[in-house]
Amino acid sequence: LNMVKNTADNVNNKIKLAMRSGKILLGYKNTLRSIRKGESKMVFIANNCPLVRKYEIEYYAALGDVSIKIFNGNNINMGTTLGKYFRCSVFSIISPGDSDILVK
């Protein structure tokens, strides 16, 4: 249990660093647009994102060869992690900045 929490905290810290130093697009429309343009490097989806949206994003990401991660939390937690005061169910990383979040 402690290890799971540690990895989740680690991913959250990497997301915060990417938010501060890199370029991230929030939201469903912006994410789809960035995938279609080929700008997106990685997409995070909240675990309570509506299934139709999730499948559509996964489909476009597969076509654009973009990696997808399911965020370990709902859209409220994701918004908080991003440092926003609103909910966010999807975001796309355009450039990670100082974060090593794209490294496998």
Secondary structure as a PSIPRED ss2 file (coil, helix, strand):
# PSIPRED VFORMAT (PSIPRED V4.0)

   1 L C   1.000  0.000  0.000
   2 N H   0.000  1.000  0.000
   3 M H   0.000  1.000  0.000
   4 V H   0.000  1.000  0.000
   5 K H   0.000  1.000  0.000
   6 N H   0.000  1.000  0.000
   7 T H   0.000  1.000  0.000
   8 A H   0.000  1.000  0.000
   9 D H   0.000  1.000  0.000
  10 N H   0.000  1.000  0.000
  11 V H   0.000  1.000  0.000
  12 N H   0.000  1.000  0.000
  13 N H   0.000  1.000  0.000
  14 K H   0.000  1.000  0.000
  15 I H   0.000  1.000  0.000
  16 K H   0.000  1.000  0.000
  17 L H   0.000  1.000  0.000
  18 A H   0.000  1.000  0.000
  19 M H   0.000  1.000  0.000
  20 R H   0.000  1.000  0.000
  21 S H   0.000  1.000  0.000
  22 G C   1.000  0.000  0.000
  23 K E   0.000  0.000  1.000
  24 I E   0.000  0.000  1.000
  25 L E   0.000  0.000  1.000
  26 L E   0.000  0.000  1.000
  27 G C   1.000  0.000  0.000
  28 Y H   0.000  1.000  0.000
  29 K H   0.000  1.000  0.000
  30 N H   0.000  1.000  0.000
  31 T H   0.000  1.000  0.000
  32 L H   0.000  1.000  0.000
  33 R H   0.000  1.000  0.000
  34 S H   0.000  1.000  0.000
  35 I H   0.000  1.000  0.000
  36 R H   0.000  1.000  0.000
  37 K H   0.000  1.000  0.000
  38 G C   1.000  0.000  0.000
  39 E C   1.000  0.000  0.000
  40 S C   1.000  0.000  0.000
  41 K C   1.000  0.000  0.000
  42 M E   0.000  0.000  1.000
  43 V E   0.000  0.000  1.000
  44 F E   0.000  0.000  1.000
  45 I E   0.000  0.000  1.000
  46 A C   1.000  0.000  0.000
  47 N C   1.000  0.000  0.000
  48 N C   1.000  0.000  0.000
  49 C C   1.000  0.000  0.000
  50 P C   1.000  0.000  0.000
  51 L H   0.000  1.000  0.000
  52 V H   0.000  1.000  0.000
  53 R H   0.000  1.000  0.000
  54 K H   0.000  1.000  0.000
  55 Y H   0.000  1.000  0.000
  56 E H   0.000  1.000  0.000
  57 I H   0.000  1.000  0.000
  58 E H   0.000  1.000  0.000
  59 Y H   0.000  1.000  0.000
  60 Y H   0.000  1.000  0.000
  61 A H   0.000  1.000  0.000
  62 A H   0.000  1.000  0.000
  63 L H   0.000  1.000  0.000
  64 G H   0.000  1.000  0.000
  65 D C   1.000  0.000  0.000
  66 V C   1.000  0.000  0.000
  67 S E   0.000  0.000  1.000
  68 I E   0.000  0.000  1.000
  69 K E   0.000  0.000  1.000
  70 I E   0.000  0.000  1.000
  71 F C   1.000  0.000  0.000
  72 N C   1.000  0.000  0.000
  73 G C   1.000  0.000  0.000
  74 N C   1.000  0.000  0.000
  75 N H   0.000  1.000  0.000
  76 I H   0.000  1.000  0.000
  77 N H   0.000  1.000  0.000
  78 M H   0.000  1.000  0.000
  79 G H   0.000  1.000  0.000
  80 T H   0.000  1.000  0.000
  81 T H   0.000  1.000  0.000
  82 L C   1.000  0.000  0.000
  83 G C   1.000  0.000  0.000
  84 K C   1.000  0.000  0.000
  85 Y C   1.000  0.000  0.000
  86 F C   1.000  0.000  0.000
  87 R C   1.000  0.000  0.000
  88 C C   1.000  0.000  0.000
  89 S C   1.000  0.000  0.000
  90 V E   0.000  0.000  1.000
  91 F E   0.000  0.000  1.000
  92 S E   0.000  0.000  1.000
  93 I E   0.000  0.000  1.000
  94 I E   0.000  0.000  1.000
  95 S E   0.000  0.000  1.000
  96 P C   1.000  0.000  0.000
  97 G C   1.000  0.000  0.000
  98 D C   1.000  0.000  0.000
  99 S C   1.000  0.000  0.000
 100 D C   1.000  0.000  0.000
 101 I C   1.000  0.000  0.000
 102 L C   1.000  0.000  0.000
 103 V C   1.000  0.000  0.000
 104 K C   1.000  0.000  0.000
